[in-house]
Amino acid sequence: MYIGIDCGTQGIKVAIWNGETDILGVGYNTYPLISDDTGLKEQEPSWWLESLITAMDEAFNKAQIARTEIKGIGVSGQQHGLVLLDNNNEIIRPAKLWCDTQPTDILKNFTSENALDYSNTIGINVPVAFTIAKLLWTKKHKPEDFGKISKIMLPHEYINYWLTGNYFAEAGDSSGTGYFDTYSKKWSTKLFELIGMPDSFVLPELISSEQCHGTIRPKLAKQLGLSESVVVSSGGGDNMMAAIGTGNVSKGLLTMSLGTSGTVYSHTLEQVDSTTYPDLNAFCSSTNGYLPLASTMNVTSATTAFRNLLNTDIPTFEQMISRVPVGSNGITVMPYLAGARLPNVPKAKGAIFGLTSDNLNQENLLRAAVEGVTYNLAKGVDVLSQAGLSFDSVILIGGGSNSATWRQMISNVTGLTVNVPDSGEAAALGAAMQAKWAYSHRVDSSPISIADICSIGIKLNPLLAAAPDLEAHSRYQELYTQYHQEVEQYVKGF
C-alpha cells in the first residue's frame, strides 16, 4: 500500500493506492489563499500540513485498511512556490506561489541588467511563475526576511522535509526554479551569485528520481499511526507527478491538464532546445528524463468565473455549451482574468469581442469562454509540435475533463484523439507510483521500472474517449488561426 499526496493551490489531496490497479480511498481538504489585486498570491505552509493530516484521516476512513500496511509515501506539489526557512528551521514568511505576478517587473529588470539568456544559460526559459522571481521580490521588498534565509524549498520539498527531516531536492521540480541547470542537472552557481544570497544560505543536496528522500520521522510516524519504516520518495512538481499518473514516462505520449491553470506536456530522454521557443518550458521529469511543457493560465478558473457570473451550475453549463455551434455564433473570449502565460503577458486582461444584439446570450458567452481557453491550450500543443515532438492522441486530466462537450471540443480543435484515465487523481496517483518505485529500489535486488508500474496501474476509460470530427476540425482550424492573430494584436497593449 502506498500514499500519494497532492498539494495544490486550492487544497491538498491524499490517495491510498494498493500498488496495483485500485485507489482505495481519497481525502481532500482545502485552505485559503492570500490574494489581492496587485498580483499577490501566497499561503502559509502550515496550512498544507494541517490539511494533509485531515485529508489523510479521511482517506484512511474510506480505505478501511490498517495504517501500518503503508510502505511508502510520494508527494506532488504545486510548482515554483517559494518556502523560506531560517537557521532554526522556522518558516520566515508566507510562501509566494506560482500564480503570484507581483515580481513581474523585478524579474524583467534582473534579466535585462544581467543580459541573461536563460535558455542558453540553464536550458529553460524563465517566466514570472518561476521561483527565482519570488526570491528576487523577497530581496527587494523584504530585505530583513531575505537576510535570514538558510533553506529554500518548493512546496513538495517542504512536505518531504516535514515528513523526513532531510533537506534534499530532485531535478523535476527544481527545473522550474530558474536557478537550476537543466542540462547538467545541477544548481546554477552563476544565478545564485547574481542574486547575491546571504551567507546563511545552504543549497539542498540533489537526489535522482528513484531515490528515497528518506524514511518518516519516528515521532511523526507515531502521530500518523504509520510504521517507522515507511519510505518517502523524491517527489516532484504536480505536472511531473501527473505525468507518471498518466503513464507519460516514455516518448510519444501527450498529457493535457484542465485545472485552475492548464498544461500540455510530453516525455523525452534528452533535453529539448528551447532557444527559439520562448513559450516552451523545458522541464526535467521526475523519472530522470525531461518533460517539455507549455503552460497557460485561466483554464477552469476562467470557466468557473463565467459560470458564477451567469449563476450557472455545472450540469446546466454542460447542457448550454453543448447546444451552441462551433464558433459561438461570432463571440470571442480572451480569458486572461489572471494575466496570460501563453502568450507570456502577465499583465494582460480578459476581453470579449463580437457581441451583437443577436448573439448576446448566456449560452454563446459560456461556449466562447470554453473555446478561448481551448485555443490557448491548443497553442501549447503547437509549441511542442514545433519543437519536434509528435503524438496522435492526448490524455486529458483535471476538472475540465469531466465535460463531454469540452473533451470533444479539444479533440476537434487539436485534431487529436482524446483519452481519459479511469482515475481522476493523476498527480496523487503518480506520487504513489513514484513511492512504489522508490520502495522497490530500496528493498529489491531487481527493482521494477517506473514504466512497468504505470502499465499495471493506469487504465483508460473508453466511455470518455473522443475522436475528432473532420468537419468541425476544419472549421476550428480557421477560427484558431484567426483567434491567435487577434490575441497577438490585443496583448500589444499590455
C-alpha positions in Angstrom: 0.0 0.0 0.0 1.2 3.5 -0.9 0.1 7.0 -0.2 0.1 9.8 -2.8 -0.1 13.4 -1.6 -1.0 16.2 -4.0 -0.6 19.7 -2.5 -2.4 22.1 -4.9 -3.2 25.8 -4.9 -6.7 25.3 -3.5 -6.3 22.2 -1.3 -4.5 19.0 -0.6 -5.4 15.5 -1.6 -4.4 12.2 -0.1 -4.9 9.0 -2.1 -4.2 5.5 -0.8 -3.2 3.1 -3.6 -3.0 -0.6 -3.4 0.1 -0.8 -5.5 -1.7 -2.4 -8.5 -4.9 -1.1 -10.1 -7.0 0.5 -7.4 -7.2 3.7 -5.3 -8.8 2.6 -2.1 -9.6 5.9 -0.5 -9.2 9.6 -1.2 -9.3 12.5 1.2 -9.3 16.2 0.4 -9.1 19.4 2.5 -9.0 23.0 1.4 -7.1 26.0 2.6 -7.3 29.8 1.9 -5.3 31.9 -0.5 -3.8 35.3 0.5 -4.6 37.4 -2.6 -5.1 41.0 -3.7 -5.3 43.0 -6.9 -1.6 43.7 -7.0 -0.9 40.1 -8.2 -0.2 38.8 -4.6 -0.8 35.0 -4.2 0.5 33.5 -1.0 -0.2 30.7 1.5 1.1 29.7 4.9 3.0 26.4 4.6 1.5 25.3 8.0 -1.9 25.2 6.2 -0.7 22.5 3.9 0.4 20.3 6.8 -2.8 20.8 8.9 -4.9 20.0 5.8 -2.7 17.0 5.0 -3.4 15.4 8.3 -7.1 16.0 7.9 -7.2 14.6 4.3 -5.1 11.6 5.4 -7.6 10.7 8.1 -10.5 10.9 5.6 -8.6 8.7 3.1 -7.9 6.0 5.7 -11.6 6.1 6.9 -12.6 5.4 3.3 -9.9 2.8 2.6 -10.6 0.8 5.7 -7.1 -0.6 5.9 -4.6 -0.7 8.7 -2.2 2.3 8.6 0.7 0.0 9.3 0.2 -1.5 5.8 1.6 1.6 4.1 5.1 1.0 2.7 5.8 4.4 1.0 4.7 8.0 0.5 5.1 10.2 -2.5 4.4 13.9 -2.6 3.3 16.0 -5.6 3.3 19.8 -5.1 2.2 22.9 -6.9 5.4 24.0 -8.8 7.5 27.1 -8.3 6.3 28.2 -4.8 8.9 29.7 -2.5 9.2 28.4 1.1 11.9 30.1 3.2 13.4 28.7 6.4 15.8 30.4 8.8 18.7 28.9 10.8 16.3 27.5 13.3 14.3 25.8 10.5 11.4 28.0 11.2 9.2 29.5 8.4 10.3 33.1 7.7 7.2 34.3 5.8 4.2 33.0 3.8 5.1 31.1 0.6 4.7 33.0 -2.6 3.0 30.8 -5.2 3.4 30.1 -8.9 0.5 32.4 -9.7 1.9 35.4 -7.8 2.7 38.0 -10.5 4.0 40.8 -8.2 7.6 40.1 -9.3 6.9 40.7 -13.0 8.9 43.9 -13.4 11.6 42.8 -10.9 12.4 39.7 -13.0 12.4 41.7 -16.2 14.9 44.2 -14.7 17.1 41.4 -13.3 17.2 39.6 -16.6 17.9 42.8 -18.6 20.6 44.2 -16.2 22.5 40.9 -16.3 21.9 40.3 -20.0 20.6 36.9 -19.2 19.6 34.4 -21.9 18.1 31.7 -19.7 17.7 29.1 -22.4 21.4 29.2 -23.2 22.4 29.6 -19.5 20.3 26.9 -17.8 18.4 25.3 -20.8 15.0 26.7 -19.9 13.1 29.9 -20.4 12.1 31.7 -17.2 8.6 33.3 -16.8 7.5 35.2 -13.7 5.9 32.0 -12.3 9.3 30.6 -11.6 10.8 30.6 -8.1 13.6 32.9 -8.9 11.2 35.8 -9.4 9.7 35.3 -5.9 13.2 35.2 -4.4 14.2 38.5 -6.2 10.9 40.1 -4.9 11.8 39.0 -1.4 15.2 40.5 -1.6 13.9 43.8 -2.8 10.7 44.2 -0.7 11.5 42.1 2.4 15.3 42.5 2.9 15.2 41.5 6.5 13.5 38.2 5.6 15.9 37.7 2.8 18.9 38.1 5.1 17.5 35.3 7.4 17.4 32.6 4.6 19.0 29.3 5.5 17.0 26.9 3.4 14.9 27.3 0.2 12.2 24.7 -0.6 9.5 24.2 -3.1 6.1 23.1 -1.7 6.6 19.4 -2.2 10.1 19.6 -0.8 8.8 21.3 2.4 6.3 18.5 2.9 9.1 16.0 2.3 11.2 17.9 4.9 8.4 17.8 7.4 8.0 14.0 6.8 11.7 13.1 7.0 13.8 16.0 8.3 16.0 15.7 5.3 16.9 18.7 3.0 17.0 17.2 -0.5 15.8 18.2 -3.9 15.2 16.4 -7.3 15.6 17.6 -10.9 11.9 17.6 -11.9 10.6 20.3 -9.6 14.0 22.0 -9.3 14.0 22.6 -13.1 11.1 25.1 -12.6 13.0 27.3 -10.1 15.0 29.4 -12.6 18.3 28.7 -10.9 18.8 25.0 -11.9 20.8 24.0 -14.9 18.6 21.5 -16.8 21.4 20.2 -19.0 23.8 19.3 -16.2 21.0 18.7 -13.7 22.9 20.8 -11.1 22.3 24.1 -9.3 23.4 27.1 -11.3 26.1 28.8 -9.2 26.1 31.7 -11.7 22.5 32.6 -11.0 22.9 32.4 -7.2 26.0 34.7 -7.5 23.9 37.2 -9.4 21.1 37.0 -6.9 23.5 37.6 -4.0 22.3 35.0 -1.5 23.1 35.6 2.3 26.0 33.7 3.9 23.5 31.7 5.9 22.0 30.1 2.8 22.7 26.3 2.1 21.7 24.5 -1.0 19.8 21.2 -0.8 21.6 18.0 -1.9 20.2 16.7 -5.2 19.0 13.2 -5.5 17.8 11.2 -8.5 14.1 10.5 -9.1 14.1 6.8 -8.0 15.9 7.6 -4.7 14.2 7.8 -1.4 14.1 11.2 0.2 14.3 9.3 3.5 12.2 7.4 6.0 9.4 9.0 8.0 10.5 10.7 11.3 9.6 8.2 14.2 7.7 10.9 16.2 5.6 11.8 13.1 5.1 8.1 12.3 3.6 7.6 15.7 1.4 10.7 15.4 0.1 9.5 12.0 -0.2 5.8 13.0 2.3 4.7 10.3 5.2 2.3 10.5 8.6 3.8 11.2 9.9 2.0 8.1 7.7 4.0 5.7 9.9 5.4 2.9 9.3 8.8 1.3 10.2 9.1 -2.4 11.9 12.1 -4.0 8.5 13.5 -5.0 8.1 16.3 -7.6 6.0 19.0 -9.1 2.3 18.4 -9.8 3.0 18.2 -13.6 5.8 15.8 -13.1 3.7 13.5 -10.9 0.6 13.8 -13.2 2.9 12.7 -16.0 3.6 9.5 -14.0 -0.1 9.2 -13.1 -1.0 9.2 -16.8 1.8 6.9 -18.0 3.7 9.7 -19.7 7.1 8.3 -18.9 8.2 7.4 -22.4 8.4 9.0 -25.9 5.3 9.8 -27.9 2.7 10.5 -25.3 0.9 13.8 -24.5 -0.9 14.8 -21.4 -3.2 17.9 -21.1 -4.3 19.1 -17.7 -7.5 21.2 -17.3 -7.1 22.6 -13.8 -7.0 26.1 -12.4 -4.3 26.6 -15.0 -3.6 24.3 -18.0 -0.6 22.4 -19.1 0.4 20.2 -22.0 3.5 18.1 -21.9 5.3 15.1 -23.2 8.3 13.0 -22.2 11.8 12.9 -23.8 15.1 11.3 -22.8 17.1 14.3 -24.0 16.7 18.0 -23.2 14.7 19.9 -25.9 16.4 23.0 -27.3 14.0 25.8 -26.3 16.2 28.7 -27.6 13.8 29.6 -30.3 10.6 28.6 -28.4 10.1 31.2 -25.7 6.7 29.6 -24.7 8.3 26.2 -24.1 9.1 25.1 -20.5 11.9 22.6 -21.0 11.5 20.9 -17.6 13.2 17.8 -16.3 10.8 15.0 -15.4 10.6 13.2 -12.0 11.6 9.9 -13.7 15.2 11.0 -14.6 14.2 12.3 -18.1 12.7 15.5 -19.4 9.2 16.9 -19.6 8.9 19.7 -22.2 5.8 21.6 -21.3 3.7 24.5 -22.4 1.5 26.2 -19.7 -1.4 28.6 -19.8 -3.2 30.3 -17.0 -7.0 30.8 -16.8 -8.5 27.4 -17.5 -11.2 26.1 -15.1 -10.6 29.3 -13.1 -11.9 31.2 -16.1 -14.8 29.0 -17.0 -15.8 28.9 -13.3 -15.7 32.7 -13.3 -18.1 32.9 -16.2 -20.4 30.3 -14.7 -20.5 32.2 -11.5 -21.2 35.5 -13.3 -24.1 33.9 -15.0 -25.2 31.9 -11.9 -24.9 28.6 -13.8 -24.3 25.2 -12.1 -22.1 22.6 -13.8 -24.9 20.4 -15.2 -26.6 23.4 -16.7 -23.3 24.7 -18.0 -22.7 21.4 -19.8 -26.2 21.5 -21.4 -25.8 25.1 -22.5 -22.4 24.8 -24.2 -23.4 21.6 -26.0 -26.2 23.5 -27.8 -24.0 26.2 -29.3 -22.4 25.6 -32.7 -18.6 25.9 -33.4 -17.5 29.5 -33.1 -20.1 30.5 -30.5 -22.1 32.5 -33.1 -19.4 35.1 -33.5 -18.4 35.8 -29.9 -14.7 35.5 -29.0 -13.4 35.5 -25.4 -9.8 36.1 -24.4 -10.0 34.6 -20.8 -6.9 36.4 -19.3 -8.6 37.1 -16.0 -5.3 36.5 -14.1 -2.9 37.7 -16.7 -1.5 35.4 -19.5 1.3 32.9 -19.6 0.8 31.7 -23.2 1.4 34.3 -24.6 3.7 35.4 -21.7 2.0 38.7 -20.9 1.4 38.6 -17.1 -0.4 42.0 -17.1 -2.9 41.1 -19.8 -6.6 41.4 -19.1 -9.6 39.5 -20.3 -11.8 40.7 -23.1 -14.9 39.8 -25.0 -15.3 40.6 -28.7 -18.0 40.2 -31.4 -21.1 41.0 -29.3 -24.2 41.9 -31.1 -27.9 42.2 -30.2 -28.4 38.9 -31.9 -25.8 36.7 -30.3 -25.6 38.1 -26.7 -26.9 35.3 -24.6 -25.7 33.1 -21.8 -25.1 30.0 -24.0 -23.0 31.8 -26.6 -20.9 33.5 -23.9 -20.2 30.4 -21.9 -19.3 28.4 -25.1 -17.0 31.3 -26.2 -15.2 31.2 -22.8 -14.5 27.5 -23.2 -13.4 27.9 -26.8 -11.0 30.7 -25.8 -9.5 28.5 -23.1 -9.2 25.7 -25.6 -7.5 27.8 -28.2 -4.8 28.7 -25.7 -4.3 25.1 -24.7 -4.1 24.1 -28.3 -1.4 26.7 -28.8 0.6 24.7 -26.3 0.2 21.6 -28.4 1.5 23.6 -31.4 4.5 24.8 -29.3 5.5 21.2 -28.5 5.0 20.1 -32.1 7.1 22.9 -33.4 9.9 21.8 -31.1 10.0 18.4 -32.8 7.7 16.3 -30.7 5.0 14.1 -32.2 1.8 12.4 -30.9 -1.6 11.5 -32.3 -3.6 11.3 -29.0 -3.8 13.2 -25.7 -4.6 12.0 -22.2 -6.9 14.5 -20.5 -6.9 15.2 -16.8 -8.2 17.8 -14.4 -11.7 19.0 -13.6 -12.4 20.1 -17.1 -12.0 16.5 -18.4 -15.4 15.7 -16.8 -17.2 17.7 -19.6 -18.1 15.6 -22.6 -18.6 18.7 -24.7 -15.2 20.1 -23.7 -13.5 16.8 -24.4 -15.0 16.7 -27.9 -14.1 20.4 -28.4 -10.4 19.7 -27.5 -10.4 16.8 -30.0 -11.9 18.9 -32.7 -9.6 21.9 -32.2 -6.4 19.8 -31.9 -7.3 17.0 -34.3 -6.1 14.5 -31.7 -7.9 11.6 -30.2 -8.7 12.3 -26.5 -8.5 9.7 -23.8 -9.3 10.0 -20.1 -7.9 7.7 -17.3 -10.2 5.8 -15.0 -8.8 7.5 -12.0 -9.2 11.3 -11.8 -6.3 11.6 -9.3 -3.4 11.7 -11.7 -1.0 13.7 -9.6 -1.7 11.8 -6.3 -1.6 8.5 -8.2 1.6 9.5 -9.8 3.1 10.3 -6.4 2.0 7.0 -5.0 3.5 5.2 -8.1 6.8 7.0 -7.6 6.7 5.9 -3.9 6.4 2.3 -5.1 9.3 2.8 -7.5 11.5 4.2 -4.7 10.5 1.4 -2.3 11.4 -1.2 -4.9 14.8 0.4 -5.4 15.3 0.4 -1.6 14.4 -3.2 -1.0 14.5 -5.2 -4.2 17.7 -6.6 -5.9 15.9 -6.2 -9.2 13.7 -3.2 -8.8 10.6 -2.7 -11.0 10.8 0.1 -13.7 8.5 3.1 -13.5 7.2 2.2 -17.0 6.1 -1.2 -15.7 4.4 0.3 -12.6 2.5 2.6 -14.9 1.4 -0.1 -17.3 -0.1 -2.0 -14.4 -1.7 0.8 -12.5 -3.2 3.1 -15.2 -6.3 2.3 -17.1 -8.2 4.4 -19.7 -11.9 4.8 -19.7 -13.2 4.0 -23.2 -16.5 5.6 -22.5 -14.9 9.0 -22.1 -12.8 8.9 -25.3 -13.4 11.4 -28.1 -12.2 11.3 -31.8 -12.1 14.5 -34.0 -15.0 15.3 -36.2 -13.3 16.2 -39.5 -15.8 19.0 -40.5 -15.6 20.6 -37.0 -11.8 20.3 -37.0 -11.6 22.1 -40.4 -13.7 24.9 -39.2 -11.8 25.2 -35.9 -8.5 25.4 -37.8 -9.7 28.6 -39.3 -11.1 30.0 -36.1 -7.9 29.0 -34.2 -5.7 30.9 -36.6 -7.9 33.9 -36.5 -8.1 33.9 -32.7 -4.3 33.9 -32.2 -3.9 36.7 -34.8 -6.3 38.7 -32.7 -4.5 37.8 -29.5 -1.2 38.9 -30.9 -2.7 42.4 -31.6 -4.6 42.6 -28.4 -1.7 41.8 -26.0 0.5 44.6 -27.5 -1.4 47.0 -25.3 0.0 45.5 -22.1 
